[in-house]
């Protein structure tokens, strides 16, 4: 039985080594490809979402129309589409100006900054962002560019909707993402976070920064806690006659080890670090949502939004779709998305990395949230 376990572990280590080797190669290829075009940083893509919602409504309204009625409806739609196309083209031109003339606060959409001439001349705008979080919050780099563009060109009359989906992950990545959202509050730009599926742990660390949180009834929120899992294979290595030497400078440079011997002192210090991080997490949530009973909600537990409303973790049960639909008649709904430069090497490297990370994401979701329907 022991031999079987050792053989299985050996196979897993070999497979892991091969995967890591391919991942390293993919990363190198992506890096080299990116260096080939150092002047191309990527681009900001803006899309008007009003047209999408109107088109969906048209299909339903036109259903069953015949003859002159259908012809008249189509002609009206064509006129509206021409205006929409012209406005979208102008919007993208202005988005490019943001990248080249960041000092001009009104360049993003052709309106003046807060209090400037022309403010309020257009419909109120809602800038729509999407954040699909993984373990490392890798999309934070995109979020940084999107937020920078918005705070450069938006005014206090504008709003931002962030459609957020994340089970959480690394504290550093999600802490930075939350700080990026905080830049909107500093400039008095209203932020609404919409949770259609999940925003737990690091995801909720981001969500709580918002002025308002909406969520679908069965979306999962909460998990205000910190977890760290560190395997230790020392006994297995000793059985195989493998010695591990670990040298450190500094009493707490390495408190727990994967390969070496762990001590009670090391465990205690590591636990103290986790407790301190949890305390900072609680202070962060309490600072942004003072109405919460932190002792009640910061236990690491999670809830569906239907239950979280009563606890104050969520403000309203509402999907992002209905939130946008309620505003599409009297607001300009503008999707803001940062697209990095797409080279062959980058596509290969990122695609390969995503395939590997997706496995880790599923495991993290189970560890962070446990079994759920």
N, C-alpha and C positions, 0 to 999 in steps of 0.2 A: 504493500500500500504506500509506504514511504517512497519507494523507488518511483512509483507512478506519479506521485505528487511532485517529486523532484524533476522528473522528465517533463511534466506539464509546465512547471515553472520555467524550466530551461527553454522550452519551446516558446513560451510567452515572452521571455526576455529576448530571444533571438528575433521574434516577430516585431517586438517593440523597437529593437535596434534598427531593423530594416526600415520600419516606418519613420523613425526619427531621421535616419539617413536621407530618405527621400524628401522628407519635409525640409531638411537643411539645404538640400540641392535646390528644391523649389524656391526656397527663400532667397538663395544666392542668385538664381536666375532672375527672379523678380527684381531684386535690388540692382543688378547689373543693367537690366532692361530699363529701369526707371532712370538710371544715370545717363542713358543714351540721349534723353531729351530733358535736360535739367531746366529748360526755360518753360516747359509746359507743366503747370502746377495742377491742372484740372480746371473745371469750370462750374459755375453756378447755373443751374437750370430752373427756370420758373415756368409754371404752367397754371393757367386759369382753370379752376375746377368748376366754375359756374356752368361752363359749356357741357361738361360731362353730365351734370345733374339735369340740365335742360334737355339734353339728348335722350336720356332715359325717360323723362316725362313725355317727350314727343312721341316716342314709340308707343306708349300706352294711349295717348290722346289720339293718335292717328289710326289706332286699331279699329277696323270696321268702317272707316271713311271710304267713300267711293266718289268717282267722277269729279265734279267741280269743287266739291268741298275738300277733297284730298289734294287737288291741284293748288288751290288757294293756300292751304296749310303749308305745302312744300315750298311755295314761292315765298311765303313769309319767313319760313325757316332759312331759306337761302340768303335772304337779306340780312338776317341776324347772324348767320355764319360768316358772311363777309366782314361785318363789323368786328366779330369775335376774332377772326384771323388777323385782322389789322392790329387790333389791340394786343394780341399775344405776341406778334412780331415786335411791336414797340416795347413790350415788357421785357423781352429777351435782350434787346439792344440796351435797355437801361440797366439790366442785370450785369451786362458786360462792363458798363461804365463804372459800376461799383468796384469791380476788380482793378480797374486801371486808375480810377479817381476816388479812392477811398476817403480822401479828405473832404469831398463834397457831400455833406450829410443828406442832400436831397436827391442824389443821383440815382438811387435804386429804383424809384418809381416815378420820378418826375414831379414830386411834390416837395414843398419846403419842409424843413425839420420842425421840431416843436415850436409853435408860436410864430413860425415864419410866414412870409407872404404866400398865399395859395393854400395854406393848411385848411382842410375841410372842404376843398373844392371838388374832391372826388368822393365816391362812396367810401364808407368805412371799410378798411381792409383787414382781412384775417390771413395771416401767414401760417400755412399748415406744414408741420414737420413730422417726420416719421423716425422713430428710434426702435430698431429691433435689436435688443441687447443679447450678447453672448457672455461667456464666462469672463472674458477680459475687457468687455465693453469696448471692443475695437472700433465701433462706429463713432466714438467720441471725437475722433479727428474730423469726421464729416460734420458732426454737430457743431464743432468749434467754428468751422468756416460758415455754416449756415447762420449761426447766432451772430457772428461778426457782421455778416452782410445785413442782417435785420437791424441790429442796433446802429449800424451806419446810416441806413436810409429810412427807417421807420420813425413814426412820431408817437406821442403819448395817446393819440386817438386810435392807433392800430392795436390789434390783438394777435396773439399767437396761440395756435392749437398744436399740442404735441401728442401724436398718437403713439403711445408707449406700450411696448411689449417686452418684458424681461423677467426671468426668474431670479436675477441677481448674479453676483460673481465677485470679482476682485474689488476690494475696497478702494484701491487707488484709482482704478478706471471709473468706477461709478461715483466716487467722490469728485473727480474732475468733471464728469458729466453734470452732476448736480450744481457745481460751481458755474458751469457754462450757462445753465438755465437761470442761475442767480443774476447774471448780467442783465437779463431782461427786467427784473424787478428793480435793479439799481437805476434803470432808465425809465421806470414807471410805465413799462409796456406790459399790459395784462397778459397773463399766461394761464391757459387752461390745459390740464393734462387729461387725456381720454384713455381709459384702460378697458380695452375690449376683451382681453383674455387674462393677462397676468402682469402684475407689477409688484414683485415681492423682493424682500431683502434690499439689494442694491437698486432694484427697480423702484421700490417705494422710497428709497433715499432720494431718487430723482423726483418722483411724483410729488412728494410733500413740499417741494419748493414752490409749487404752483399756487396761484391765487385761488384756484378752484379745481377740484378733482371730480371728474365724472367717470362712471364705470358701468359696464353691462352687469346685470344682476348676478351672473355666475362667474364673473371675473374674480381672480384670486389676488388678494392684496395682503399686506402685512409682512410677517416674517422679519420683524425688527430684532435681529439677533446676529451673532457672529459664529461661524463654524470653521474649524480647521481640522483636517484629517491627514495624519502623517503615518504612513506604514513604517514598520521597522523589521528588517530582515536579518538582524544580527545573529539570532540563534540559528537560523538556517545556514548562514555563512560559517559559523563556528563548527556546525556539524560536517561541513564540507572542507574544513581545514583552511578557511580563508580568514586572514587577519586584516582588520581595517584600522589604519592609524589616522587620527584626525587632530591636527594642531590648530590652536586658535590663540589669538592675542586679544585679551579682553574677556572679563568674566562671563559676560552674557552674549558673546559673539555667536555662539551656536548653542541654543538651549536644548533643542531636541534634534535628533539625527535619524536619518533613514538607515544608515549602515552601522553607526557606532552604538555604544552603550548609553542609554538614557538614564538620568538620575532623578531622584525626587526633587532635588533643588531645581533642575532644569525644567521639569514639568510644572513646578510651582511658578517659576518665572514666566513660562510660556502662557500659563493660565492667566497670570496677572496682565500680560499683554492683551489677551483676548478680552478680558473684563474691561480693561481701559478703553479698547476700541468700541466695545458695546456701549460704554458710558458716553463716548463721543457721539455715537449713532443716536442714542436717546436724546442727547442735548440738541443735536441737529434737527430731529423731528419735532421736539418740543418748541424749539425756536420758531419754526415755520408754522406749526399747528398747535398753538398754546391751549386750544380748547380740549386737547386730548388728555386722558388720564394715562400718562406714560407708564405708570406701574402696571396698569391693566393690559396695555397693548404691546409693550416692549418685552414680551416673554419669549419671542421667537415663534409664536404661533401665527397661523395665517387663517383668513376667513374669506368667504365669498363676499362680494360687494353688497349683496342683499343684507347680510348681517353686519358688514363693516360700516354701513350708514349709521346705525344706532351707536356705534362706538366713536364715530367722528373721523374715521380714517378716509371716508369718501363723503362728498357733499351731495351728490345726486346720482340716481340710477338712470343712466342715459348712455346710449351708444354714440360713438363718434359720428356715425352716419346721420342719426337724427339731429345731432348738434349742428352739423354742417347744413343739413336740409332746412333747418329753421332759419338759417341766415343767408341762403343763396340768392334770395330775391333782393335784399337791400345791403348786401356786403360783397366786396370783391374777395373771393376765396382764391388764394394764390399758394400753390404748392412750391416749396423751396427745397431744392435738393442739390447737394454738392456731389459732383462726379469726378473722381480722380482720373488722371490720364490712363487710358487703356492701351497698353502695349501687349504684344504677344507674350512676352516673358511674365508680365504682371498677371495676365489672365491665367496663365498656367500655374504660377506660384500661388495666387490667391485661391484659385479653384481647388488645388490640391490641399491647401491648408484648411479650407472650409470643410472639405470632406473629412479630414481628421478631427477637426474641432467639433464637428456636429455630434460625434460619438461622445465626446467629453461633455457637451452641453446636455445631452439626455441624462447622463449619469448625474450631473450637477443638479438638474431639475429634481431628480428623485431624492438626492441627499438634502437639498434645500427645503423641499416642500413635502416630501414623503409621498405615499400613495394617495391618489385622489381620483374621482371619476373623470 
